Amino acid sequence: MASSLRLTGTALRELRIHLCQKSPESNGVRQFIENDYVDLKKGNRLFPILIRECSGIKPKIWARYEYGIEKSISVENESREKKLLM
């Protein structure tokens, strides 16, 4: 499913995933990265998808759009499946 998601051709310019390497709040994000990141990146080779790990941080997904506009959503305690639907 992640491989069929196309991120190019939209106002979206960059996707950043922030998570903690150990916290239970980041479990769903870690599962998403382990199971779906490679397929997502293969389907969007030229699109910047960045993963940022930092101890103790609350997991968020940041999106940078045209003109430098940035938005984030908290994915704390979210399941891997729910992240695929976001």
N, C-alpha and C positions, 0 to 999 in steps of 0.2 A: 504494500500500500504506500509506504513512504517513497518508493522509487517512482511511483506515478505522479507524485506531487511536483509540479513545475513552479519554480520560484522566479524565473527570469521573465522579462516582459511585463513586469508590474512596477508600481511606484516603490516597491520594497528594494532596498539597496544592500542590506546586510542583516544577518540574523546572528545574535549572540546568545549562547546558553550559559548561564552562570549557575554553578552548583558547588556543594561541599562534597569532598571525597568520601566522607564517613557518616554524615548525619542521616538519620532515618527520614527526615523531611525531603531529602534529595533522592530517595530510593527509586521513585518513578522516573526521574530524569536520568539516573544512571542506567536503568533498564532500557529506556528509550535509546540512549547513546550506544549501549552494548548491542542492541538488537536491530536498530533501524537507521542509525547514522550513516553507515557505509552505503546502504541502498539510496538514502536521501542524497548523499553527496555524489554518488555515481550518476544519478538523474539530473544533477545540477552542478556539473563540474566547474563551471566558471563563476558560480555564485558563492560569495563569501559566507560560510557558515562556521562560526567560531565557537569553540568550547573553552570556557574559563572556569578553572577549578580554584577554589579558595577555601581554606579551612574556616568553618563556622558561618559561612554566608548562607542566606536564605535563597533557595533556588528561584530564578526568574528567567524568563525569555525576553530579550530585548530585540526590538526591530528598529532599524534605521531606514527612514524613507527619504524621498527626494527632499532637497533643500535642508537637509540636516535634522529633520524632525525625528525624534526618538520616542518610542512608547515601550512600556514593559508590562508584563503580566506575571503575577506570582503563580508558581506551579508547585508550591509547598504542599506536600502530602497528596499530590495528584498521581493517578495511575498512568502507566505507560500508554495504555489504550486511549485515555482521554487526551493525551498530548498529541496523538496522531490526528485527532479530530479538531484540534484548535486551528 
